[in-house]
Amino acid sequence: MKAAGTKKKHLPIWQETILLLGIALVLAIVIKALFVQAFYIPSESMEPGLVKNDRILVQKVSYWFGGTPQRGDVVVFKDPGDWLGADEATGPSSGITSLMAKIGLYPSGGHLVKRVIGVAGDVIKCCDKQGRIMVNGKPLDEDAYVKHDDTPCNGPMIGCNWTAGPVPAGHIFVMGDNRGHSADSTVHMCTKDETDCVPGDEYVDTDLVVGKVFVLLWPSDRFSWLHRPADFADVPDPS
């Protein structure tokens, strides 16, 4: 029998350090897999709100248990296959940053960041007489987040007279906020008389969506929370 008052033996400092690092590593992997992941903005397509190389946090909880991306969400998704250039698809180059990216402590490459404009069943049309995108006949007031750059409408990458949809089930139609400089769903549409394209390539499979952007983390002087624009709540369900 141990004598009363015998102190419990502590692990050596080096063993405690290894144990704590192991616990932190496991927690980081679990958090990345289930809750939050860091990314960076790979291009200018989401200006003015999100600038190239901004660090953002993406939460995954909203899309659990059958939840799906909603109109107005800013989402991160894996490259469908031909949307990113070689430089944009490149992730962290050093060994340390690559390891940190794999466990969610550093932004990873190979992903895109866009705003969801249409969900399953929606018809998106450009544009009304005021140059506004219409979803199921409802014009969107996007002045609060769209960068215009003297473009004639809010969907100028392939002109101001196009229609997309109905969006297939399990897919979304996305656009960058920098409408004149965004290789988004509009760029991947098959336009009239175009033969070198893949019909349906403009839609993103929701299985590729990692999660919803909820924080602009860095640079610190622009730290902010991201919210879904209220105007999307007035879009009617597809008929």
Salt bridges, closest charged atoms under 4 A:
GLU44 OE2 - HIS181 ND1 3.87
GLU47 OE1 - LYS147 NZ 2.77
ASP54 OD2 - ARG222 NH2 2.86
ASP73 OD1 - ARG228 NE 2.70
ASP122 OD2 - ARG71 NE 2.68
ASP128 OD2 - ARG132 NE 2.80
GLU142 OE2 - ARG179 NH2 2.81
ASP143 OD1 - HIS148 NE2 3.44
ASP177 OD2 - ARG115 NH2 2.82
ASP201 OD2 - HIS188 ND1 3.40
ASP231 OD1 - LYS138 NZ 3.50
